[in-house]
Amino acid sequence: MKTRNILLTSALAGVALGFVQKAQPTLKDTFKKDFYVGAALNYRQTNGQDAKATALIKQQFNTISPENLLKWGPVHPQPTTYNFKPADEYVAFGQQNKMFIIGHTLMWHQQTPKWVFEDEAGKPVSREVLLKRLEEHINTVVGRYKGKIGGWDVLNEAIDDQQGDLRKTKWLEILGEDFAAQAFEYAHKADPKAELYYNDYSLYRPEKREGVIKLVKGIQAKGIKVTAIGMQGHYGLRRPSIEQIEASIVAFSKLGVHVNFTELDIDVLPNPSRRQGADISENYAAATQYNPYQAGLPDSVQLQLSKRYADLFALFHKHRDVIDRITLWGVTDADSWLNDWPIRGRTSYPLLFDRNYASKPAFRTVVQVAQKNKWLRLK
């Protein structure tokens, strides 16, 4: 009997290996009973200029996010000017491929034109004027894609990195502490059926986690629904720990909201900053020691990256009852913002597909996590 079990185990392993090599499993099919898996797209991918990436997106993902084209600056650069062509193509791409489409982002302290906060003389506008501009923007943008975009990052990165207080921004300065509730209320009115999210980075940190909990509770206290909290997932090979990430998943779920991992990538390069996050205001001068893998990622680091992704997806699968979506921030390593942050021109390797559009060892470990869990459920 023991010999038979060994042979059976070997045969199953062979089948599984053959499946990985020949059938080319997809992320969307692997996790279809658990959560959506997607990627953030750039303009060249949605309009077909990057045909190889477009094919990969169709093959692997069932949800998409726009990297930049629906942020205020690109879509609404002037008071009476909207640039909807890129966003229209993005939404059409998602619809054609039956994907769950995300809108990103309606309110942010970055990539918002100065005119939004100023009058013709360059002085700060009143609360009333800014509220009117915010409502008009949300009505126009969300209203245009009502019934097409399934979920919106209503508010992005409103909590301070260090103490967990509200970030000092023009939104807070002019509108006061109810600016978040106002944005969620306007978005809900513009499309009552859309899911509405709060999105931020470094939410594994206790101070920032508590700040988000306070913010969301304040919105909920006004009778306004928050569907989910987006944990951006800009992580390193070792930090934060799985336990730190899990603590926030559990804490947020106790608010009665779900959790999304919205901007997942793993930075394998040395970080000149002592902080782990996504503050785009941090930039550093180029230095060779911070760009060590220009000729390719060493096998030893590739193994670390694979284990990190496997551990994260095992955690996501464990909490699949409250996790709706995992979105990688980019399609291939070539697309990643980490090639230019916090130092421009680096060669980064943070995603599951390489610069040749091929799956990396980390992709295979992610698939194996799901396969392992399926076998355990069948036992």
C-alpha positions as YAML, in Angstrom:
chain: A
units: angstrom
residues:
- id: 1
  name: MET
  ca: [0.00, 0.00, 0.00]
- id: 2
  name: LYS
  ca: [2.86, 2.37, 0.87]
- id: 3
  name: THR
  ca: [4.49, 1.78, -2.53]
- id: 4
  name: ARG
  ca: [1.18, 2.40, -4.27]
- id: 5
  name: ASN
  ca: [0.75, 5.72, -2.44]
- id: 6
  name: ILE
  ca: [4.24, 6.82, -3.44]
- id: 7
  name: LEU
  ca: [3.51, 5.97, -7.07]
- id: 8
  name: LEU
  ca: [0.19, 7.79, -6.95]
- id: 9
  name: THR
  ca: [1.81, 10.87, -5.43]
- id: 10
  name: SER
  ca: [4.49, 10.83, -8.13]
- id: 11
  name: ALA
  ca: [1.87, 10.47, -10.85]
- id: 12
  name: LEU
  ca: [-0.15, 13.37, -9.50]
- id: 13
  name: ALA
  ca: [2.99, 15.48, -9.29]
- id: 14
  name: GLY
  ca: [3.74, 14.61, -12.92]
- id: 15
  name: VAL
  ca: [0.24, 15.60, -14.00]
- id: 16
  name: ALA
  ca: [0.52, 18.86, -12.11]
- id: 17
  name: LEU
  ca: [3.91, 19.59, -13.64]
- id: 18
  name: GLY
  ca: [2.64, 18.80, -17.12]
- id: 19
  name: PHE
  ca: [-0.31, 21.11, -16.53]
- id: 20
  name: VAL
  ca: [2.00, 23.97, -15.60]
- id: 21
  name: GLN
  ca: [4.25, 23.41, -18.61]
- id: 22
  name: LYS
  ca: [1.70, 22.64, -21.35]
- id: 23
  name: ALA
  ca: [-1.67, 24.05, -20.40]
- id: 24
  name: GLN
  ca: [-0.31, 27.42, -19.27]
- id: 25
  name: PRO
  ca: [-2.66, 28.08, -16.34]
- id: 26
  name: THR
  ca: [-4.04, 31.56, -16.03]
- id: 27
  name: LEU
  ca: [-4.33, 33.63, -12.88]
- id: 28
  name: LYS
  ca: [-7.98, 34.42, -13.52]
- id: 29
  name: ASP
  ca: [-8.89, 30.73, -13.85]
- id: 30
  name: THR
  ca: [-6.66, 29.59, -11.01]
- id: 31
  name: PHE
  ca: [-8.39, 31.90, -8.52]
- id: 32
  name: LYS
  ca: [-11.82, 32.20, -10.17]
- id: 33
  name: LYS
  ca: [-13.59, 30.79, -7.11]
- id: 34
  name: ASP
  ca: [-11.61, 33.00, -4.71]
- id: 35
  name: PHE
  ca: [-11.16, 36.56, -6.01]
- id: 36
  name: TYR
  ca: [-10.52, 38.64, -9.11]
- id: 37
  name: VAL
  ca: [-6.90, 38.91, -10.28]
- id: 38
  name: GLY
  ca: [-5.94, 41.90, -12.38]
- id: 39
  name: ALA
  ca: [-3.37, 44.46, -13.43]
- id: 40
  name: ALA
  ca: [-3.02, 48.21, -13.81]
- id: 41
  name: LEU
  ca: [-2.89, 49.23, -17.46]
- id: 42
  name: ASN
  ca: [-1.13, 52.06, -19.23]
- id: 43
  name: TYR
  ca: [-2.44, 53.85, -22.31]
- id: 44
  name: ARG
  ca: [-0.38, 51.83, -24.82]
- id: 45
  name: GLN
  ca: [-1.96, 48.64, -23.51]
- id: 46
  name: THR
  ca: [-5.56, 49.81, -23.69]
- id: 47
  name: ASN
  ca: [-5.29, 51.29, -27.18]
- id: 48
  name: GLY
  ca: [-3.52, 48.27, -28.65]
- id: 49
  name: GLN
  ca: [-0.07, 49.78, -29.26]
- id: 50
  name: ASP
  ca: [1.52, 47.17, -26.97]
- id: 51
  name: ALA
  ca: [-0.07, 44.15, -28.63]
- id: 52
  name: LYS
  ca: [1.89, 41.53, -26.68]
- id: 53
  name: ALA
  ca: [0.85, 43.06, -23.36]
- id: 54
  name: THR
  ca: [-2.75, 43.32, -24.54]
- id: 55
  name: ALA
  ca: [-2.78, 39.61, -25.38]
- id: 56
  name: LEU
  ca: [-1.28, 38.77, -21.99]
- id: 57
  name: ILE
  ca: [-3.88, 40.89, -20.19]
- id: 58
  name: LYS
  ca: [-6.73, 39.14, -22.00]
- id: 59
  name: GLN
  ca: [-5.24, 35.75, -21.21]
- id: 60
  name: GLN
  ca: [-4.42, 36.22, -17.53]
- id: 61
  name: PHE
  ca: [-6.68, 38.81, -15.90]
- id: 62
  name: ASN
  ca: [-10.38, 39.37, -15.22]
- id: 63
  name: THR
  ca: [-10.16, 42.84, -13.69]
- id: 64
  name: ILE
  ca: [-8.29, 45.98, -14.76]
- id: 65
  name: SER
  ca: [-7.31, 49.29, -13.20]
- id: 66
  name: PRO
  ca: [-6.13, 52.44, -15.00]
- id: 67
  name: GLU
  ca: [-2.64, 53.49, -13.97]
- id: 68
  name: ASN
  ca: [-3.07, 57.20, -14.71]
- id: 69
  name: LEU
  ca: [-5.73, 58.03, -17.29]
- id: 70
  name: LEU
  ca: [-8.64, 58.54, -14.84]
- id: 71
  name: LYS
  ca: [-6.73, 60.65, -12.32]
- id: 72
  name: TRP
  ca: [-7.96, 64.25, -12.19]
- id: 73
  name: GLY
  ca: [-5.05, 65.82, -14.08]
- id: 74
  name: PRO
  ca: [-5.18, 63.57, -17.16]
- id: 75
  name: VAL
  ca: [-8.98, 63.37, -17.43]
- id: 76
  name: HIS
  ca: [-9.94, 66.93, -16.38]
- id: 77
  name: PRO
  ca: [-6.92, 69.19, -17.03]
- id: 78
  name: GLN
  ca: [-8.82, 72.49, -17.31]
- id: 79
  name: PRO
  ca: [-12.05, 73.75, -15.70]
- id: 80
  name: THR
  ca: [-14.16, 73.21, -18.81]
- id: 81
  name: THR
  ca: [-11.98, 70.62, -20.55]
- id: 82
  name: TYR
  ca: [-12.27, 66.84, -20.20]
- id: 83
  name: ASN
  ca: [-10.04, 64.34, -21.99]
- id: 84
  name: PHE
  ca: [-12.17, 61.19, -22.16]
- id: 85
  name: LYS
  ca: [-10.65, 59.43, -25.17]
- id: 86
  name: PRO
  ca: [-8.07, 57.35, -23.23]
- id: 87
  name: ALA
  ca: [-10.61, 56.50, -20.52]
- id: 88
  name: ASP
  ca: [-13.24, 55.57, -23.10]
- id: 89
  name: GLU
  ca: [-10.79, 53.17, -24.77]
- id: 90
  name: TYR
  ca: [-9.86, 51.69, -21.39]
- id: 91
  name: VAL
  ca: [-13.50, 51.06, -20.45]
- id: 92
  name: ALA
  ca: [-14.30, 49.67, -23.90]
- id: 93
  name: PHE
  ca: [-11.35, 47.25, -23.58]
- id: 94
  name: GLY
  ca: [-12.66, 46.01, -20.26]
- id: 95
  name: GLN
  ca: [-16.19, 45.60, -21.55]
- id: 96
  name: GLN
  ca: [-15.09, 43.76, -24.68]
- id: 97
  name: ASN
  ca: [-13.19, 41.26, -22.53]
- id: 98
  name: LYS
  ca: [-15.88, 40.95, -19.84]
- id: 99
  name: MET
  ca: [-13.64, 42.27, -17.08]
- id: 100
  name: PHE
  ca: [-14.50, 43.92, -13.77]
- id: 101
  name: ILE
  ca: [-13.45, 47.52, -14.43]
- id: 102
  name: ILE
  ca: [-11.98, 49.81, -11.76]
- id: 103
  name: GLY
  ca: [-11.89, 53.62, -11.77]
- id: 104
  name: HIS
  ca: [-8.84, 55.24, -10.14]
- id: 105
  name: THR
  ca: [-9.02, 57.81, -8.55]
- id: 106
  name: LEU
  ca: [-11.57, 60.59, -7.84]
- id: 107
  name: MET
  ca: [-9.86, 62.45, -4.97]
- id: 108
  name: TRP
  ca: [-6.09, 62.60, -4.38]
- id: 109
  name: HIS
  ca: [-3.60, 65.22, -3.26]
- id: 110
  name: GLN
  ca: [-1.31, 64.31, -6.18]
- id: 111
  name: GLN
  ca: [-2.00, 64.76, -9.92]
- id: 112
  name: THR
  ca: [-4.78, 67.25, -9.19]
- id: 113
  name: PRO
  ca: [-4.37, 70.53, -11.14]
- id: 114
  name: LYS
  ca: [-3.74, 73.73, -9.16]
- id: 115
  name: TRP
  ca: [-6.81, 75.37, -10.68]
- id: 116
  name: VAL
  ca: [-9.04, 73.03, -8.69]
- id: 117
  name: PHE
  ca: [-8.03, 74.77, -5.45]
- id: 118
  name: GLU
  ca: [-7.49, 78.33, -6.71]
- id: 119
  name: ASP
  ca: [-9.46, 81.26, -8.06]
- id: 120
  name: GLU
  ca: [-8.42, 83.36, -11.07]
- id: 121
  name: ALA
  ca: [-6.06, 85.39, -8.89]
- id: 122
  name: GLY
  ca: [-4.31, 82.25, -7.62]
- id: 123
  name: LYS
  ca: [-5.81, 82.49, -4.14]
- id: 124
  name: PRO
  ca: [-7.48, 79.56, -2.33]
- id: 125
  name: VAL
  ca: [-11.15, 79.13, -3.22]
- id: 126
  name: SER
  ca: [-13.88, 78.87, -0.60]
- id: 127
  name: ARG
  ca: [-15.28, 75.61, 0.73]
- id: 128
  name: GLU
  ca: [-18.44, 76.16, -1.29]
- id: 129
  name: VAL
  ca: [-16.56, 76.65, -4.56]
- id: 130
  name: LEU
  ca: [-14.34, 73.61, -4.01]
- id: 131
  name: LEU
  ca: [-17.30, 71.41, -3.09]
- id: 132
  name: LYS
  ca: [-19.07, 72.52, -6.27]
- id: 133
  name: ARG
  ca: [-15.99, 71.68, -8.36]
- id: 134
  name: LEU
  ca: [-15.61, 68.29, -6.66]
- id: 135
  name: GLU
  ca: [-19.26, 67.38, -7.17]
- id: 136
  name: GLU
  ca: [-19.21, 68.48, -10.81]
- id: 137
  name: HIS
  ca: [-16.05, 66.45, -11.47]
- id: 138
  name: ILE
  ca: [-17.43, 63.29, -9.83]
- id: 139
  name: ASN
  ca: [-20.85, 63.65, -11.45]
- id: 140
  name: THR
  ca: [-19.28, 64.03, -14.88]
- id: 141
  name: VAL
  ca: [-16.62, 61.30, -14.63]
- id: 142
  name: VAL
  ca: [-18.55, 58.69, -12.66]
- id: 143
  name: GLY
  ca: [-21.77, 59.51, -14.48]
- id: 144
  name: ARG
  ca: [-20.15, 58.95, -17.87]
- id: 145
  name: TYR
  ca: [-19.23, 55.39, -16.91]
- id: 146
  name: LYS
  ca: [-22.28, 54.56, -14.81]
- id: 147
  name: GLY
  ca: [-23.03, 50.86, -15.11]
- id: 148
  name: LYS
  ca: [-19.69, 50.26, -16.87]
- id: 149
  name: ILE
  ca: [-17.06, 50.88, -14.20]
- id: 150
  name: GLY
  ca: [-17.86, 48.50, -11.35]
- id: 151
  name: GLY
  ca: [-15.82, 50.08, -8.57]
- id: 152
  name: TRP
  ca: [-14.14, 53.42, -7.83]
- id: 153
  name: ASP
  ca: [-11.16, 54.39, -5.70]
- id: 154
  name: VAL
  ca: [-13.03, 57.39, -4.36]
- id: 155
  name: LEU
  ca: [-10.28, 58.62, -2.06]
- id: 156
  name: ASN
  ca: [-6.56, 57.90, -2.34]
- id: 157
  name: GLU
  ca: [-3.84, 58.21, 0.33]
- id: 158
  name: ALA
  ca: [-5.54, 60.61, 2.75]
- id: 159
  name: ILE
  ca: [-3.77, 59.35, 5.89]
- id: 160
  name: ASP
  ca: [-0.38, 60.66, 7.04]
- id: 161
  name: ASP
  ca: [2.51, 58.17, 6.94]
- id: 162
  name: GLN
  ca: [3.82, 58.70, 10.44]
- id: 163
  name: GLN
  ca: [1.06, 59.34, 12.98]
- id: 164
  name: GLY
  ca: [-2.04, 58.09, 11.18]
- id: 165
  name: ASP
  ca: [-3.64, 61.54, 11.19]
- id: 166
  name: LEU
  ca: [-5.37, 63.07, 8.20]
- id: 167
  name: ARG
  ca: [-2.75, 64.11, 5.66]
- id: 168
  name: LYS
  ca: [-2.29, 67.89, 5.40]
- id: 169
  name: THR
  ca: [-3.64, 68.57, 1.92]
- id: 170
  name: LYS
  ca: [-5.61, 71.26, 0.12]
- id: 171
  name: TRP
  ca: [-8.68, 69.06, 0.42]
- id: 172
  name: LEU
  ca: [-8.44, 69.04, 4.20]
- id: 173
  name: GLU
  ca: [-7.35, 72.67, 4.44]
- id: 174
  name: ILE
  ca: [-10.26, 74.06, 2.43]
- id: 175
  name: LEU
  ca: [-13.06, 71.54, 3.02]
- id: 176
  name: GLY
  ca: [-12.38, 70.43, 6.58]
- id: 177
  name: GLU
  ca: [-12.48, 66.93, 8.01]
- id: 178
  name: ASP
  ca: [-15.66, 65.87, 6.20]
- id: 179
  name: PHE
  ca: [-13.96, 66.03, 2.77]
- id: 180
  name: ALA
  ca: [-13.87, 62.21, 2.56]
- id: 181
  name: ALA
  ca: [-17.56, 61.78, 3.34]
- id: 182
  name: GLN
  ca: [-18.42, 64.43, 0.75]
- id: 183
  name: ALA
  ca: [-16.51, 62.59, -1.97]
- id: 184
  name: PHE
  ca: [-18.11, 59.23, -1.13]
- id: 185
  name: GLU
  ca: [-21.56, 60.82, -1.04]
- id: 186
  name: TYR
  ca: [-21.11, 62.43, -4.46]
- id: 187
  name: ALA
  ca: [-19.79, 59.17, -5.95]
- id: 188
  name: HIS
  ca: [-22.71, 57.18, -4.58]
- id: 189
  name: LYS
  ca: [-25.21, 59.67, -6.03]
- id: 190
  name: ALA
  ca: [-23.47, 59.54, -9.41]
- id: 191
  name: ASP
  ca: [-23.68, 55.73, -9.57]
- id: 192
  name: PRO
  ca: [-25.61, 54.09, -6.70]
- id: 193
  name: LYS
  ca: [-24.64, 50.58, -7.82]
- id: 194
  name: ALA
  ca: [-20.88, 51.13, -8.05]
- id: 195
  name: GLU
  ca: [-18.57, 49.77, -5.36]
- id: 196
  name: LEU
  ca: [-16.73, 52.56, -3.52]
- id: 197
  name: TYR
  ca: [-13.25, 52.16, -2.03]
- id: 198
  name: TYR
  ca: [-10.71, 53.91, 0.14]
- id: 199
  name: ASN
  ca: [-7.16, 53.22, -1.13]
- id: 200
  name: ASP
  ca: [-3.78, 53.69, 0.59]
- id: 201
  name: TYR
  ca: [-0.27, 52.29, 1.03]
- id: 202
  name: SER
  ca: [1.61, 51.00, 4.11]
- id: 203
  name: LEU
  ca: [-1.64, 49.97, 5.77]
- id: 204
  name: TYR
  ca: [0.21, 47.20, 7.60]
- id: 205
  name: ARG
  ca: [1.57, 49.91, 9.93]
- id: 206
  name: PRO
  ca: [-0.54, 50.07, 13.13]
- id: 207
  name: GLU
  ca: [-0.67, 53.88, 13.21]
- id: 208
  name: LYS
  ca: [-1.82, 54.17, 9.63]
- id: 209
  name: ARG
  ca: [-4.25, 51.28, 10.02]
- id: 210
  name: GLU
  ca: [-5.88, 53.01, 12.99]
- id: 211
  name: GLY
  ca: [-6.09, 56.25, 11.01]
- id: 212
  name: VAL
  ca: [-7.94, 54.50, 8.20]
- id: 213
  name: ILE
  ca: [-10.28, 52.77, 10.64]
- id: 214
  name: LYS
  ca: [-11.15, 56.15, 12.16]
- id: 215
  name: LEU
  ca: [-11.69, 57.67, 8.70]
- id: 216
  name: VAL
  ca: [-13.94, 54.86, 7.50]
- id: 217
  name: LYS
  ca: [-15.95, 54.82, 10.72]
- id: 218
  name: GLY
  ca: [-16.55, 58.56, 10.27]
- id: 219
  name: ILE
  ca: [-17.89, 58.00, 6.76]
- id: 220
  name: GLN
  ca: [-20.06, 55.10, 7.90]
- id: 221
  name: ALA
  ca: [-21.45, 57.18, 10.78]
- id: 222
  name: LYS
  ca: [-22.98, 59.50, 8.17]
- id: 223
  name: GLY
  ca: [-24.83, 56.56, 6.63]
- id: 224
  name: ILE
  ca: [-22.49, 56.38, 3.63]
- id: 225
  name: LYS
  ca: [-21.29, 52.98, 2.49]
- id: 226
  name: VAL
  ca: [-17.63, 52.09, 1.98]
- id: 227
  name: THR
  ca: [-17.47, 48.80, 0.07]
- id: 228
  name: ALA
  ca: [-13.83, 47.95, 0.61]
- id: 229
  name: ILE
  ca: [-10.45, 49.23, 1.74]
- id: 230
  name: GLY
  ca: [-7.68, 48.95, -0.82]
- id: 231
  name: MET
  ca: [-4.31, 47.91, 0.62]
- id: 232
  name: GLN
  ca: [-1.86, 48.93, -2.06]
- id: 233
  name: GLY
  ca: [0.68, 46.18, -1.45]
- id: 234
  name: HIS
  ca: [3.90, 47.94, -2.42]
- id: 235
  name: TYR
  ca: [6.08, 45.53, -0.45]
- id: 236
  name: GLY
  ca: [9.68, 44.40, -0.19]
- id: 237
  name: LEU
  ca: [11.16, 40.93, -0.12]
- id: 238
  name: ARG
  ca: [11.03, 40.76, 3.69]
- id: 239
  name: ARG
  ca: [9.03, 43.72, 4.90]
- id: 240
  name: PRO
  ca: [6.31, 43.94, 5.98]
- id: 241
  name: SER
  ca: [5.79, 40.56, 7.61]
- id: 242
  name: ILE
  ca: [2.86, 38.34, 6.69]
- id: 243
  name: GLU
  ca: [1.63, 38.77, 10.26]
- id: 244
  name: GLN
  ca: [1.56, 42.56, 9.92]
- id: 245
  name: ILE
  ca: [-0.42, 42.38, 6.68]
- id: 246
  name: GLU
  ca: [-2.84, 39.83, 8.13]
- id: 247
  name: ALA
  ca: [-3.50, 42.00, 11.19]
- id: 248
  name: SER
  ca: [-4.81, 44.75, 8.92]
- id: 249
  name: ILE
  ca: [-6.97, 42.37, 6.87]
- id: 250
  name: VAL
  ca: [-8.63, 41.19, 10.07]
- id: 251
  name: ALA
  ca: [-8.98, 44.70, 11.54]
- id: 252
  name: PHE
  ca: [-10.54, 46.15, 8.39]
- id: 253
  name: SER
  ca: [-12.96, 43.24, 7.99]
- id: 254
  name: LYS
  ca: [-14.32, 44.02, 11.46]
- id: 255
  name: LEU
  ca: [-15.60, 47.33, 10.03]
- id: 256
  name: GLY
  ca: [-17.98, 45.37, 7.84]
- id: 257
  name: VAL
  ca: [-16.00, 46.16, 4.70]
- id: 258
  name: HIS
  ca: [-14.08, 43.93, 2.35]
- id: 259
  name: VAL
  ca: [-10.39, 44.22, 1.46]
- id: 260
  name: ASN
  ca: [-8.71, 44.61, -1.92]
- id: 261
  name: PHE
  ca: [-4.99, 44.42, -2.66]
- id: 262
  name: THR
  ca: [-4.90, 47.11, -5.28]
- id: 263
  name: GLU
  ca: [-1.33, 47.87, -6.33]
- id: 264
  name: LEU
  ca: [0.68, 44.73, -5.62]
- id: 265
  name: ASP
  ca: [4.38, 44.59, -6.49]
- id: 266
  name: ILE
  ca: [7.53, 43.40, -4.75]
- id: 267
  name: ASP
  ca: [10.58, 45.68, -4.82]
- id: 268
  name: VAL
  ca: [13.71, 43.52, -5.04]
- id: 269
  name: LEU
  ca: [16.11, 46.49, -5.27]
- id: 270
  name: PRO
  ca: [17.89, 48.25, -2.41]
- id: 271
  name: ASN
  ca: [15.75, 51.12, -1.12]
- id: 272
  name: PRO
  ca: [17.51, 54.36, -0.17]
- id: 273
  name: SER
  ca: [14.49, 55.33, 1.90]
- id: 274
  name: ARG
  ca: [14.06, 53.97, 5.40]
- id: 275
  name: ARG
  ca: [10.33, 53.79, 4.74]
- id: 276
  name: GLN
  ca: [8.44, 51.09, 2.85]
- id: 277
  name: GLY
  ca: [5.61, 52.62, 0.90]
- id: 278
  name: ALA
  ca: [4.63, 54.60, -2.16]
- id: 279
  name: ASP
  ca: [5.13, 58.27, -1.41]
- id: 280
  name: ILE
  ca: [5.86, 59.56, -4.91]
- id: 281
  name: SER
  ca: [7.30, 62.78, -3.49]
- id: 282
  name: GLU
  ca: [10.37, 60.83, -2.36]
- id: 283
  name: ASN
  ca: [13.09, 60.82, -5.03]
- id: 284
  name: TYR
  ca: [16.83, 60.17, -4.87]
- id: 285
  name: ALA
  ca: [19.81, 60.65, -7.15]
- id: 286
  name: ALA
  ca: [20.99, 57.69, -9.24]
- id: 287
  name: ALA
  ca: [23.67, 55.53, -7.65]
- id: 288
  name: THR
  ca: [25.13, 52.21, -8.83]
- id: 289
  name: GLN
  ca: [24.58, 50.45, -5.52]
- id: 290
  name: TYR
  ca: [20.83, 50.99, -5.85]
- id: 291
  name: ASN
  ca: [20.67, 49.44, -9.34]
- id: 292
  name: PRO
  ca: [22.58, 46.15, -8.91]
- id: 293
  name: TYR
  ca: [20.74, 43.84, -11.34]
- id: 294
  name: GLN
  ca: [21.03, 45.59, -14.69]
- id: 295
  name: ALA
  ca: [22.18, 42.38, -16.39]
- id: 296
  name: GLY
  ca: [19.41, 40.24, -14.90]
- id: 297
  name: LEU
  ca: [18.04, 39.01, -11.60]
- id: 298
  name: PRO
  ca: [20.28, 36.44, -9.85]
- id: 299
  name: ASP
  ca: [18.74, 33.04, -9.20]
- id: 300
  name: SER
  ca: [19.03, 33.54, -5.46]
- id: 301
  name: VAL
  ca: [16.91, 36.71, -5.62]
- id: 302
  name: GLN
  ca: [14.50, 35.08, -8.05]
- id: 303
  name: LEU
  ca: [13.91, 32.37, -5.43]
- id: 304
  name: GLN
  ca: [13.28, 35.01, -2.75]
- id: 305
  name: LEU
  ca: [10.78, 36.76, -5.01]
- id: 306
  name: SER
  ca: [8.99, 33.48, -5.72]
- id: 307
  name: LYS
  ca: [8.71, 32.63, -2.03]
- id: 308
  name: ARG
  ca: [7.44, 36.11, -1.21]
- id: 309
  name: TYR
  ca: [4.68, 35.92, -3.80]
- id: 310
  name: ALA
  ca: [3.78, 32.40, -2.69]
- id: 311
  name: ASP
  ca: [3.48, 33.51, 0.94]
- id: 312
  name: LEU
  ca: [1.34, 36.50, 0.00]
- id: 313
  name: PHE
  ca: [-1.05, 34.54, -2.18]
- id: 314
  name: ALA
  ca: [-1.35, 31.86, 0.51]
- id: 315
  name: LEU
  ca: [-2.42, 34.67, 2.86]
- id: 316
  name: PHE
  ca: [-4.87, 36.07, 0.30]
- id: 317
  name: HIS
  ca: [-6.36, 32.62, -0.22]
- id: 318
  name: LYS
  ca: [-6.72, 32.12, 3.53]
- id: 319
  name: HIS
  ca: [-8.82, 35.30, 3.74]
- id: 320
  name: ARG
  ca: [-10.70, 34.86, 0.46]
- id: 321
  name: ASP
  ca: [-13.99, 35.32, 2.32]
- id: 322
  name: VAL
  ca: [-13.21, 39.05, 2.73]
- id: 323
  name: ILE
  ca: [-10.79, 39.66, -0.17]
- id: 324
  name: ASP
  ca: [-12.49, 40.52, -3.48]
- id: 325
  name: ARG
  ca: [-9.60, 41.50, -5.71]
- id: 326
  name: ILE
  ca: [-5.83, 41.28, -6.18]
- id: 327
  name: THR
  ca: [-4.45, 43.81, -8.69]
- id: 328
  name: LEU
  ca: [-0.79, 43.88, -9.71]
- id: 329
  name: TRP
  ca: [0.51, 47.38, -10.39]
- id: 330
  name: GLY
  ca: [1.63, 46.78, -13.94]
- id: 331
  name: VAL
  ca: [1.64, 43.89, -16.41]
- id: 332
  name: THR
  ca: [5.34, 43.16, -16.97]
- id: 333
  name: ASP
  ca: [8.52, 44.26, -15.23]
- id: 334
  name: ALA
  ca: [9.08, 46.76, -18.05]
- id: 335
  name: ASP
  ca: [5.85, 48.59, -17.15]
- id: 336
  name: SER
  ca: [6.52, 49.00, -13.44]
- id: 337
  name: TRP
  ca: [6.73, 52.44, -11.85]
- id: 338
  name: LEU
  ca: [9.52, 50.99, -9.67]
- id: 339
  name: ASN
  ca: [11.92, 51.36, -12.60]
- id: 340
  name: ASP
  ca: [11.72, 55.10, -11.90]
- id: 341
  name: TRP
  ca: [10.91, 55.33, -8.18]
- id: 342
  name: PRO
  ca: [12.48, 56.36, -5.92]
- id: 343
  name: ILE
  ca: [15.39, 56.56, -8.41]
- id: 344
  name: ARG
  ca: [14.86, 57.02, -12.14]
- id: 345
  name: GLY
  ca: [16.23, 54.59, -14.70]
- id: 346
  name: ARG
  ca: [16.66, 51.49, -12.58]
- id: 347
  name: THR
  ca: [16.08, 47.91, -13.76]
- id: 348
  name: SER
  ca: [13.39, 46.51, -11.52]
- id: 349
  name: TYR
  ca: [11.77, 43.05, -11.34]
- id: 350
  name: PRO
  ca: [8.66, 43.40, -9.16]
- id: 351
  name: LEU
  ca: [5.93, 41.57, -11.12]
- id: 352
  name: LEU
  ca: [4.96, 38.06, -12.27]
- id: 353
  name: PHE
  ca: [5.85, 38.57, -15.97]
- id: 354
  name: ASP
  ca: [9.27, 39.59, -17.29]
- id: 355
  name: ARG
  ca: [10.29, 42.10, -19.94]
- id: 356
  name: ASN
  ca: [9.77, 39.47, -22.64]
- id: 357
  name: TYR
  ca: [6.13, 38.94, -21.55]
- id: 358
  name: ALA
  ca: [7.02, 35.50, -20.17]
- id: 359
  name: SER
  ca: [5.88, 34.15, -16.80]
- id: 360
  name: LYS
  ca: [8.54, 34.15, -14.10]
- id: 361
  name: PRO
  ca: [9.21, 31.46, -11.46]
- id: 362
  name: ALA
  ca: [7.13, 33.59, -9.08]
- id: 363
  name: PHE
  ca: [4.11, 33.10, -11.36]
- id: 364
  name: ARG
  ca: [4.48, 29.35, -11.11]
- id: 365
  name: THR
  ca: [4.72, 29.42, -7.32]
- id: 366
  name: VAL
  ca: [1.53, 31.48, -7.15]
- id: 367
  name: VAL
  ca: [-0.31, 28.92, -9.27]
- id: 368
  name: GLN
  ca: [1.08, 26.09, -7.16]
- id: 369
  name: VAL
  ca: [-0.27, 27.77, -4.00]
- id: 370
  name: ALA
  ca: [-3.77, 27.56, -5.43]
- id: 371
  name: GLN
  ca: [-3.29, 24.00, -6.66]
- id: 372
  name: LYS
  ca: [-2.00, 22.92, -3.25]
- id: 373
  name: ASN
  ca: [-4.99, 24.44, -1.49]
- id: 374
  name: LYS
  ca: [-7.38, 22.73, -3.90]
- id: 375
  name: TRP
  ca: [-5.79, 19.34, -3.17]
- id: 376
  name: LEU
  ca: [-6.08, 19.98, 0.56]
- id: 377
  name: ARG
  ca: [-9.79, 20.80, 0.20]
- id: 378
  name: LEU
  ca: [-10.34, 17.53, -1.68]
- id: 379
  name: LYS
  ca: [-8.72, 15.40, 1.02]
...
